[in-house]
Amino acid sequence: DISETITNGETVEEKEIEKKAMEKISEETKEA
């Protein structure tokens, strides 16, 4: 259970980072 929680936490964190990165890219694309 502990290992699953850690893995899930890392997955969520990675998705959040990807989401922010995608938003940043779209903002730069709109400006360009």
VEXKE-969017 format. One record per residue (C-alpha): residue number from 1; x, y, z; chain. Coordinates in Angstrom, 3 decimals, padded with zeros to 6 digits. Layout:
BEGIN
+-----+----------+----------+----------+---+
!   k !        u !        v !        w ! c !
+-----+----------+----------+----------+---+
! NUM !        X !        Y !        Z ! A !
...
+-----+----------+----------+----------+---+
This chain:
BEGIN
+-----+----------+----------+----------+---+
!   k !        u !        v !        w ! c !
+-----+----------+----------+----------+---+
!   1 !  000.000 !  000.000 !  000.000 ! A !
!   2 !  002.803 !  002.408 !  000.893 ! A !
!   3 !  004.621 !  001.837 ! -002.395 ! A !
!   4 !  001.347 !  002.306 ! -004.308 ! A !
!   5 !  000.701 !  005.606 ! -002.546 ! A !
!   6 !  004.194 !  006.845 ! -003.407 ! A !
!   7 !  003.816 !  005.771 ! -007.044 ! A !
!   8 !  000.396 !  007.405 ! -007.348 ! A !
!   9 !  001.727 !  010.595 ! -005.767 ! A !
!  10 !  004.602 !  010.726 ! -008.225 ! A !
!  11 !  002.239 !  010.071 ! -011.139 ! A !
!  12 ! -000.070 !  012.893 ! -010.076 ! A !
!  13 !  002.900 !  015.205 ! -009.641 ! A !
!  14 !  004.203 !  014.340 ! -013.109 ! A !
!  15 !  000.774 !  014.965 ! -014.635 ! A !
!  16 !  000.593 !  018.358 ! -012.912 ! A !
!  17 !  004.038 !  019.272 ! -014.281 ! A !
!  18 !  003.046 !  018.114 ! -017.767 ! A !
!  19 ! -000.201 !  020.092 ! -017.520 ! A !
!  20 !  001.658 !  023.275 ! -016.562 ! A !
!  21 !  004.197 !  022.697 ! -019.328 ! A !
!  22 !  001.446 !  022.250 ! -021.914 ! A !
!  23 ! -000.310 !  025.412 ! -020.708 ! A !
!  24 !  002.971 !  027.327 ! -020.956 ! A !
!  25 !  003.502 !  026.027 ! -024.501 ! A !
!  26 ! -000.024 !  027.028 ! -025.572 ! A !
!  27 !  000.481 !  030.509 ! -024.138 ! A !
!  28 !  003.743 !  030.883 ! -026.065 ! A !
!  29 !  002.039 !  029.595 ! -029.224 ! A !
!  30 ! -000.758 !  032.166 ! -028.892 ! A !
!  31 !  001.787 !  034.963 ! -028.484 ! A !
!  32 !  003.818 !  033.803 ! -031.505 ! A !
+-----+----------+----------+----------+---+
